[in-house]
Amino acid sequence: MHNDPDPDAIAAGYALERLVRFLLPDAPVTLGHGGMIGRAENRTMAQLVAPHALRIPTREAAAVLSAYDAILLVDTQPGAGNHLLYETDYPLEKVILAVDHHPPRRSQTRAIIHDVRPEVGAAATLMAEYLASAEMEIDEMLATALFYGVKSDTRGLSRHTTDLDIWAYMALRSQVNTELLNQIEHVQLPRSYFRGISDALLNTMLYRCVDEQPPDVESEETEEEEEDFTGVGQPCVGYISVSLLFQMQRPDMASEVADLLLRMEDVSWAICLGIFEDRLVISVRADIPNAQAGRLVRGIVGKNGTAGGHDTMAGGRIHMPSAGPAQRIAELHGLVPRFLQSLGAGESVGFPLLDKNGP
């Protein structure tokens, strides 16, 4: 799975592991990932569904992965930059299988079997199709995991959804263990979660969109990579929410805050920028059609890090291992005007979300 696995990655990874065991009963298989699983729902899901999943530290990745005969990637692909292979000298073209639903770039290395369908809403959907094709029986645990993977990545079939996603959602729903699903979706949250949300809200600014077509994103991509980014630009309606989390306890806090603030009325874009260890973490959500969030983040990150995503949700990382805390904070602040400029709100004056005297 990719680093810091979310429910879709956990579900798809677990399904792929089960499928390999079904097809090759005698083959030893390890379900692994880098990074950390921090969000309460994700951590609970991993503990209930795949407690055996192996977390592999980056510094040990090369030695650990070299012991395996084959590598399969799920919810990511060889050149995506968000998995352990990217940190090692493993020949990416030798990846046996990549099952993913994130848009590829033409310059990315392809796996031997490369099943990447960006039109599909969830990797769990693709794995549900695999299991059906293999005529493998799906038990309650597997059905619940896949259902939640599809539900979480498509926001209950309300975003980036195809007929295949609808089929998977409906086919799995009747087999779901509702008690298990409830444990995952409604897990109790630690006090640190609420302190983190409080800090995020205190550091959230709102910027009013303007009624004009924004300029194209300034990108550091090569011409070959730029060919993948087509469209009319990122529309902006109402307000843009921008949150700064200067020291995050876990990398997925940024996506959690972005998800929350996108629910605010009149907000069409929620952008959360944070610092985790030696890297800047970017999470972007949009609630308008043709938002091209993935294109936006890739253009801003450029060659300074890794990025990817879909029309309405995207993320990125900028690694700054040799920078000090002050330099990372300055870089974080520097990203804000770039996002606003690319969304056509470069002249907008922000106001604090919690300011009672704001508009």
Helices and strands as residue ranges (DSSP letters): H 7-23, E 32-33, H 40-49, E 54-55, G 58-60, H 61-65, E 72-74, G 84-87, G 92-94, E 97-100, E 113-116, H 123-133, H 140-154, H 163-173, H 178-185, H 191-202, E 204-208, H 223-226, E 239-245, H 253-261, E 267-276, E 279-286, H 293-301, G 302-304, E 305-309, E 313-319, H 325-342, E 351-352
